[in-house]
Amino acid sequence: MDDATTSTDIRLREGSSIAQRLIMAGSAAAVALCFTPGLFTHDALEVTISVAALLLGAAFVCGIMLAPAVVWIITPNEILIGQQRPFGKLRTRVVPKDDIRELQVPGSKRAKARFQLAFTLASGERLTSPPISDVTHVRDTVAQIAAQFGVPNVEAPSNPLDASNPEMHLGEPLEPFSARDIRIVALIAVALCAVPYAYKLWRGLPPGPIDIMLLPVGAIAAFAVHRYANLVTGAFWIIRQRDIRVERLWGDGTPRADHIEGGDVKAITVERRGRSEDEHCIVVIRLHSGRRFRSPRIGSRLEARAVGAEIVRRLGIAAENNRI
C-alpha cells in the first residue's frame, strides 16, 4: 500500500511481494546448488566448502521467504499495525493516540532520502514504521501526523527530495578525484600487470607470451585511469521549476552541465538498476534528440515513482510522455 493522498489515513508498507521473494530465493538456491558436485569428491576441503555453501544458501532462502510483510495504517485516532509471514497468520496491533508521547523521523544510512517514523509510547516502547514511500512530501506527512496526534517539538527532517524545496537534489555534488589518488590507482594497475613478468624473472624462468602482453596492458590501463577516472563519479541532478540541471565531470575533472526542459522529453520512466526493486530504482528521461539521462539511485520503485511524478509536475511533461 502507498501513502494515501485521497484521505486522512496514511498507509505504509514494507516487504517484498511473493514474486520478488521467489526470484531472489531461486537465485540463491541456484548459486548454492553449483557447489553440490563438491559433495561427491574425496577432498575434505571441497566437501567442507560445499556443505558450508549449501547451508548458507538454505539460510538465505529461508530468510527471504520467512521475512514478514508489515503494513501500518495511521488514522487520526490510532495506528493499526499488521504483520504477516508468508506461511503464518496475520498479527495485528492497535496503538491508541493517547499512548503516543514522542515522534522522531530518523533517516536511513543506506539511502539519504529515506525516512521512517519512530514513535515512543507511554510505556517507553519505541515503534519504527516502514519507510515513507512518497519521499517528495515527507515534511507534510510528518506535520500531519504530529498535528493529529498532538505530538510537540517534532523536528522537520532535512529532505533533499521534498517538493517544498525550490530545488530538489538527486545524488551528491561532484568533486574530481585528487591527482594523488589517480596516480596511486594508475601505479597499482601497472604493478598488477607487471607482477607475472617480474615473478618469472625472479625465479629465473623465461617470461611467457601472456606475461609479456600484460606489460602494455598495464600501461594502457594506467593511461585510461589517468585520462578517464573522473567519468565514473556519476551525476548530480538539480530539479527546478521548468528544468533539470544535470551536472557531471569530464575525464580531466572539469565540470559539464546539461539542461532538460519539459518540451525536450520524449519519455520518462522508472527502471531498476541493480538487484532489487527495494533499493535500486532510478528515473530515466529520454529526449527527442535520442539522448538518455539516468538519475542517481533513488531507492524503491514507490520512492522513484514519487520523484518521477514530481519531475513530471515541475517540468510540465505531457501526459503521453509520462510512462511512470
Secondary structure, DSSP 8 states (H G I E B T S, - for coil): ----SSSS-EEEEES--HHHHHHHHHHHHHHHHTTGGGGGSS-HHHHHHHHHHHHHHHHHHHHHHH--EEEEEE-SSEEEEEEE-TTS--EEEEEEGGGEEEEE--B-SS-TT-B--EEEETTS-EEE----S-GGGHHHHHHHHHHHHT---------TT-TTSSSEEES-------HHHHHHHHHHHHHHHHHHHHHHHHTT----HHHHHHHHHHHHHHHHHHHHGGGGG--EEEEETTEEEEEEE-TTS-EEEEEEEGGGEEEEEEEE-SS-TTT-EEEEEEETTS-EEE----BSHHHHHHHHHHHHHHHT--GGGB--
